[in-house]
Structure formats: structure tokens, C-alpha cells
Amino acid sequence: MYVLVAYDIVDDRRRTRLADRLSEILHRIQKSVFEGYLEPAQVQEVYDRIQDEANLSEDSVLILRLCRGCRASAEYLGVCRELAVEPGHDEVI
């Protein structure tokens, strides 16, 4: 499943730790936005990492699970980082 994670973490240290942990399993496309195709167990791992690093009484995190059709309609404008490619599919640009 395709997942997009965006966050607003107020503390620099927590923000850096969360970014480092999410970078291990997702592609960073902006400073506080990550995306990628994950297996169901990996989605739970994303939730676990967020719970471990974020203070949800101060920070906000958005997690979107997007279907293939929604993903296909996404538009990237400006300078974009490498897009996450679904496993087993070729990337078409």
C-alpha cells in the first residue's frame, strides 16, 4: 500500500530523530514529508516509530493511505526528489 506521511514536530531533536527513523523505510520528498509503498506490517512500523518519537500533545502527524488511482493523480511541481516506485512496476515519467 502507498503511504504518505507529513508532520509538524515542534522540537528540533524529536523532528530529527523521527526524520531519521522514517528515512529507513520511506522516501523523503520534502523536509517533513515522506512517501513509499509498504507492506501492512511496515505500515504498523511507521505508526510505532511516530509514537516513539513524536509528542502527540504538541506535534501533529498526517498519515495518508492512498489507492493506486489516487497515487496516479498526484502532481509534483517544482524541484521534486525521486518518487517512490511501487515494487514490481516500472517508473514512467
N, C-alpha and C positions, 0 to 999 in steps of 0.2 A: 504494500500500500504506500501511496505517496504522502509524505508528511511535510508540512511547513511549520516551523517554529519561529516566533518573533517574541522578543522580550524587551522590557524596560526595567533594568536592575539598577537601583539607586547607589549601591555600594560598589566601588571600583574593584575591590578584592573578590567579592561574590560574582560580579559580572565577568571578570577574567577567568575565574575557576569554572563557571558554567560554560563559557565560550570554549574553553579548552576541552571540557568533557563532551560537549555536543560535537565538536570538531572530530572526535574519534569515530563517530557513527553517521554524521550528516555532512553535507557540503555547505560551507559558509558562502552565502551570496551577497550579504551586506554585513555591516558590523554587528548587528543584533538580529540577523535573520539567517536561518539555516533551512535546508531542504534536502529531501532524499527519499529513495524507495527503501522501505524497511519491511522485514518480516514481523508478524504480530508480536513475537517475543521482544524484538528490538523496540517496538513502539512502547511497550511497558518499561523498557530500559530507559527510554527518553524521559518518561514520567518520573521514574526513580531518580534519575540524575537531577532533574529540575527540583524535586522535593528535597534532595540532599543539599543543593547549592543555593536555592533561592529562599528568601524570606517572604512568604506569600502575604504577610500582613503589610509589607512595604513595597514589594516588587509586583510586576504584572507580567504574565506569560500567556501568549496566544499559541494554541496548537490547532492546526487545521489538518484534517484528513481529506485529501482531495481525490475524487474519482478520476479515471483516465480522461473523460470528456472535459472535466473542469481543468485538469492539468494542460490539456491540449489548447484550451482557450487562453491560457496565461500569456501575457505580453511583457517582455522585458525591454525597457527603453534606456538609452544612455549606456554607460560603461557597466557591463554586467560580468560577473565572474562565471566560470564554467558552470553550465547547468547540470543538474543531476540527471543521469540517463537511467531509465528503467532497465534492470538486469535482463539480458537476453534480447534487447531491442537496440537497433542502430539509432544513432542520433542524426537527425536531419535538421539542417539549418538553412 
